Each structure stands twice: as C-alpha cells, then as structure tokens.
Amino acid sequence: MHEAFMLVETDTGMAFSVADEISKLDGVETAQTVTGPYDVIAHIKIGDEGSESLKSIAKSIHSIDGISYTMTSVAVH
C-alpha cells in the first residue's frame, strides 16, 4: 500500500464543498480544507496496483465541480 497527497486549488467559495466531495471517494483517507496557497489537501491510499489506482482516484477528483488546479505528491518512505 502506498500513499499520496493531492493539493487542490478551488474556485472562490468552493473549498468546503470540494473537500466534502473528495472525502466521499474510495481511496481517500481524509480531505481537509486548509489555509495557504492550496484550499484542500487530500490524503490518498494507493492500492498495490500503484499508478493505475492513483490514476483512477485522480480522475474521480478531477471530475468534481469547483476544482481549478491540483498537484499530486506520492509519498516515499
């Protein structure tokens, strides 16, 4: 099992609803609204299938209305 963090910029006023929608997705451990240059940080658990699992989760996140930009960082242990 691997982990990744997706940093999300949202459209104005959308941070809380975007975080709520992200947190409902399979593979997402948490999605928190934060201060700073990004509006939401999602903690993602990636299955043993690796990049395909992350690709699937990212595709689901990118389909959520109100997201303007994302950056994903895979954790290295």
C-alpha positions in Angstrom: 0.0 0.0 0.0 1.3 3.4 -1.0 0.2 7.0 -0.1 -0.1 10.2 -1.9 -1.2 13.8 -1.1 -3.2 15.8 -3.6 -3.1 19.6 -3.1 -6.2 21.3 -4.6 -6.9 24.8 -5.6 -10.7 25.6 -5.8 -12.8 28.3 -7.3 -13.7 31.0 -4.8 -16.1 29.8 -2.2 -15.9 26.1 -3.2 -13.3 24.8 -0.7 -15.6 23.2 1.8 -17.9 21.6 -0.7 -14.9 20.3 -2.7 -13.3 18.8 0.4 -16.6 17.2 1.3 -17.0 15.6 -2.1 -13.3 14.4 -2.2 -13.7 12.8 1.3 -16.5 10.6 0.0 -14.3 8.9 -2.7 -12.9 5.4 -2.2 -9.2 5.5 -1.6 -9.3 8.9 0.1 -8.4 8.8 3.8 -9.1 12.4 4.5 -9.7 15.7 2.7 -9.1 18.8 4.7 -9.8 22.4 4.0 -6.5 24.3 4.8 -5.0 27.8 4.6 -2.2 28.8 2.4 -1.7 28.5 -1.4 -3.9 25.5 -1.7 -7.5 25.2 -0.4 -7.8 21.4 0.2 -5.3 18.6 0.9 -6.4 15.1 0.3 -4.6 12.1 1.8 -4.9 9.2 -0.6 -4.2 5.4 -0.1 -2.9 3.8 -3.3 -3.6 0.1 -3.7 -1.0 -2.4 -4.8 -1.8 -1.7 -8.5 0.1 1.6 -8.0 -0.2 4.2 -10.7 -3.5 2.7 -12.1 -5.1 3.1 -8.6 -3.8 6.7 -8.3 -4.9 7.5 -11.9 -8.5 6.2 -11.1 -8.7 8.3 -7.9 -7.3 11.4 -9.5 -9.8 11.1 -12.4 -12.6 11.0 -9.9 -11.3 14.0 -8.0 -10.8 16.0 -11.3 -14.5 15.4 -12.2 -15.6 17.4 -9.1 -17.0 20.8 -9.9 -15.1 23.8 -8.4 -11.6 22.5 -8.8 -9.3 24.8 -10.7 -5.9 23.1 -10.2 -4.3 20.1 -8.5 -0.8 18.9 -7.7 -0.1 15.3 -6.5 2.9 14.2 -4.5 3.5 10.5 -3.9 4.9 9.7 -0.5 8.3 8.0 -0.5 9.0 6.1 2.7 
